[in-house]
Amino acid sequence: SHRSASTLKMKAYSIDLREKIIKAYEQTDTSIRKVADRFGVAKSFVQKLLSMKKIQGHVEPRQQGGAMKGELDGYSAQLAAMVEQYPDATLLEYCEYWSTTYNHWVSTSTMCRTLQKEKLTLKKRRYAAAKGKHKESKS
């Protein structure tokens, strides 16, 4: 039974609840789905919390407003690793990778700006293509 009322208003969940979800997941040998069911939240929300915890070390929601920071600020190491791993990917592929890895969709223009800012411009490295490892395209 889906509680559609609770999913309609995407309220910011309290830090307390976020911490409880993380603890429940970390302390018990359980699945993301079971934790999500137990707390009545979306599975993607639990995944997001876990990746936030891994990347930032905390699960506090980002402050709204303030100086316009880039969406990908603070991810220099992850971006560099991604470009190194997939030197010949397109911007869209990077966005898809970022979305699946960090559960955070960014636009191609955001990705492009950030890579330029990080001096990780798309270099078509010939040797990567020459090695002949082609990625399966997800349909």
C-alpha positions in Angstrom: 0.0 0.0 0.0 1.6 3.3 -1.1 1.2 6.3 1.0 0.8 8.8 -1.8 0.2 11.6 0.6 3.7 11.4 2.1 5.4 11.2 -1.3 3.6 14.2 -2.7 5.1 16.8 -0.4 8.9 16.2 -0.6 9.6 17.4 2.9 13.1 17.7 4.1 13.5 14.8 6.5 15.0 15.6 9.9 18.6 15.0 10.6 17.5 12.7 13.3 15.5 10.5 10.9 18.4 10.5 8.4 20.8 9.4 11.1 18.4 6.6 12.2 18.1 5.3 8.6 21.9 5.2 8.2 22.3 3.5 11.6 19.6 0.9 10.8 21.3 0.1 7.6 24.8 0.0 9.0 24.0 -1.9 12.1 21.9 -4.7 10.7 22.6 -7.0 7.8 19.7 -5.7 5.8 18.8 -4.4 2.3 18.2 -0.8 1.3 14.6 -1.8 0.4 13.9 -3.2 3.9 15.2 -0.1 5.5 13.2 2.1 3.2 10.0 0.1 4.0 10.7 0.2 7.7 11.0 4.0 7.7 8.4 4.6 5.0 10.7 6.4 2.7 11.7 5.9 -0.9 14.5 3.4 -1.7 16.2 6.2 -3.7 16.2 8.4 -0.6 18.0 5.7 1.4 20.5 5.3 -1.4 21.0 9.1 -1.5 21.7 9.2 2.3 24.2 6.4 2.1 26.1 8.0 -0.7 26.0 11.4 1.1 27.3 9.7 4.2 30.1 8.1 2.1 31.1 11.3 0.2 30.5 14.0 2.8 30.7 12.1 6.0 27.4 13.4 7.2 23.7 13.5 6.1 22.7 17.0 6.8 20.6 18.6 4.0 22.4 21.3 2.1 21.5 24.8 3.2 19.2 26.5 0.8 20.2 29.9 -0.7 23.4 31.7 0.0 26.2 32.1 -2.6 25.5 30.3 -5.8 27.8 27.3 -5.5 28.2 24.9 -8.4 26.3 21.7 -8.0 29.5 19.8 -8.3 31.7 21.9 -6.0 33.7 19.8 -3.7 33.8 16.8 -5.9 37.2 17.4 -7.6 38.6 14.0 -6.7 35.5 12.1 -7.8 35.4 14.1 -11.1 39.0 13.6 -11.8 38.7 9.8 -11.1 35.6 9.6 -13.4 37.4 11.4 -16.3 40.5 9.2 -15.8 38.4 6.1 -15.8 36.4 7.1 -18.9 38.6 9.5 -20.8 36.6 9.1 -24.0 33.1 9.4 -22.6 30.7 12.1 -23.8 29.2 14.8 -21.5 25.9 12.9 -21.4 27.7 9.7 -20.5 29.4 11.5 -17.6 26.0 12.8 -16.5 24.6 9.3 -16.6 27.6 7.9 -14.7 27.2 10.7 -12.1 23.5 10.0 -11.7 23.9 6.3 -11.2 27.0 6.6 -9.0 26.0 9.6 -6.8 22.2 9.5 -7.3 22.4 13.1 -8.4 21.5 14.2 -12.0 23.3 17.2 -13.4 22.8 18.8 -16.8 25.4 18.5 -19.5 26.0 22.2 -19.3 26.7 21.9 -15.5 29.0 19.0 -16.2 30.8 20.9 -19.0 31.3 24.0 -16.8 32.6 22.0 -13.9 35.0 20.0 -15.9 36.4 23.2 -17.4 36.6 24.8 -14.0 38.5 21.7 -12.7 40.7 21.8 -15.9 39.3 18.4 -16.8 38.3 19.3 -20.3 37.3 16.5 -22.6 40.6 15.4 -24.2 40.1 12.8 -26.8 42.9 10.6 -25.7 43.9 8.5 -28.6 45.5 5.6 -26.7 42.2 5.0 -24.8 40.4 4.4 -28.0 43.2 2.4 -29.5 43.1 -0.1 -26.6 39.7 -1.1 -28.1 37.7 -1.4 -24.9 34.2 -0.3 -26.0 31.5 0.2 -23.5 28.2 -1.5 -24.0 25.6 1.1 -24.7 22.7 1.0 -22.3 19.5 1.1 -24.3 
